[in-house]
Amino acid sequence: MRLSEFVFATCRAGSEKALKKEVSLQSGKLLTPAFMRPQLITWKVQAELPEDFAFTSLHAVVSGWSLGMARNAAEVAQIVTKTNIEVCAVHVFPRLISEDGLTAEAWAPVDALTEDLKQVCPISPEGGYILDVILGEVGEPWFIGCHPKSPTSHPHAGGLPRLTIPAEAPSRAWLKMEQSLSWLGLDRTEVLVGKSALELGSAPGGASWSLLQRGMKVIGVDTGAVDACVQNHPNYDHISLPASQLPLDYLPEKVDLLACDMNLAPDVVLKYLEPLCLRVKPRWLVLTFKMNDGRVEALMPYFISQVQRFAPGPVYAKQLHANRREVTLVSQAAEV
Ligand SMILES: C[S@@+](CC[C@H](N)C(=O)[O-])C[C@H]1O[C@@H](n2cnc3c(N)ncnc32)[C@H](O)[C@@H]1O
């Protein structure tokens, strides 16, 4: 159902041009750019959208219908009434989000506003839409949008779990892993306790440290040096070999989560991943594919389709806020 003449998408800092280019390649003349601010772009819809239209851009963090601007809660309520949508959640978030996330102080006014909006916008658990209220700089009206609730929609406002990198984390990959787990809904306490993980490209150890902190047993593969807090952890096993020489016989029959963060081209990564994935039959995949040049970026839909051949479930890909020139791919097996 068409809710507006315009659609919107948010993206990580610095990915605006890549997002615009990707949407132009995917949609041709169907969507033409209308409004562009740092980390937020809108497009005018030039014809009827296909019934199954979905925003599939890798660079879009949150995307949906653009519903207009508001300066206060009453104006937001008017927009919701006029659009005639049933809202199941209100997601308020700042437009400008750094790659390291937001501080607790930055979230405080956002939370206060969320509470105000819940008073004036009726929320129904059966509603099909998440209302997005995007806060710009001081004095700027709020941007209002909405997106359908779906298996791929991020559980957190703005696609951003409330995390800041702890000083003791061995690398920023801690945040990438934590943001990926939250996207998969695996950040709930206890879900990963006692489960196993295998990470290709584990040094210096931020992502493995996140998994260890969550109670997992981790095998890390990397020729690089691993930080002492990971290396000496009783639940960490370091295989200091390149992925090409990984002895499959040494690995357990099954691991629950297969992660890969090697700084290699995706076609090389795929060569190592496929036999490994078939061998250890993971329930969850968390992969980063590097986009170090335009060729790789253009071929990304192909690389993602290749992962779909051996993944445990549907593969979703997105550039998360903590990703730099890379995208995160996740997949999980259906619940049994
Ligand atoms: C982005 S870093 C990984 C960061 C790491 N995930 C963390 O949590 O700190 C990329 C890593 O891939 C590793 N790497 C590159 N080629 C590899 C290969 N063929 N086999 C195993 N590791 C490789 C590098 O040594 C490097 O440590």
The ligand as an ORCA input file, in Angstrom:
! r2SCAN-3c Opt
* xyz 0 1
  C      39.617     -6.621     10.466
  S      40.842     -7.673     11.160
  C      39.891     -8.700     12.193
  C      39.467     -8.042     13.476
  C      38.998     -9.063     14.455
  N      37.780     -9.732     14.011
  C      38.776     -8.497     15.823
  O      37.721     -8.811     16.401
  O      39.626     -7.801     16.343
  C      41.188     -8.732      9.843
  C      42.020     -9.934     10.223
  O      41.967    -10.876      9.162
  C      43.142    -11.629      9.253
  N      43.368    -12.370      8.010
  C      43.612    -11.903      6.768
  N      43.777    -12.919      5.915
  C      43.623    -14.065      6.627
  C      43.692    -15.456      6.293
  N      43.932    -15.866      5.051
  N      43.475    -16.346      7.276
  C      43.210    -15.950      8.550
  N      43.156    -14.641      8.911
  C      43.368    -13.720      7.959
  C      44.226    -10.567      9.509
  O      45.394    -11.155     10.058
  C      43.512     -9.626     10.454
  O      43.842     -9.908     11.799
*
